[in-house]
Amino acid sequence: MPVAMLCLSSCAPVVYSGCPVYPAAGEKVAAELEKVSYEQAPAFWEWLGRIDKLRQELELCRRAG
């Protein structure tokens, strides 16, 4: 029985104490994005929307922590 308890305790979920920091794109990236239209790269803009949602979630995580 003690062996089983030891194994079960090692299955506990890992709890992280900090949130990752989202890197800023910067001025060069912003200048390049101004040149790309939605019609040229719709999948890119959809992906960028998901990245922005991740940025918002990380900001909430940082504030809550």
Rosetta blueprint (number, residue, H / E / L):
1 M L
2 P H
3 V H
4 A H
5 M H
6 L H
7 C H
8 L H
9 S H
10 S L
11 C L
12 A L
13 P L
14 V L
15 V L
16 Y L
17 S L
18 G L
19 C L
20 P L
21 V L
22 Y L
23 P L
24 A L
25 A L
26 G L
27 E H
28 K H
29 V H
30 A H
31 A H
32 E H
33 L H
34 E L
35 K L
36 V L
37 S L
38 Y L
39 E L
40 Q L
41 A L
42 P H
43 A H
44 F H
45 W H
46 E H
47 W H
48 L H
49 G H
50 R H
51 I H
52 D H
53 K H
54 L H
55 R H
56 Q H
57 E H
58 L H
59 E H
60 L H
61 C H
62 R H
63 R H
64 A H
65 G L
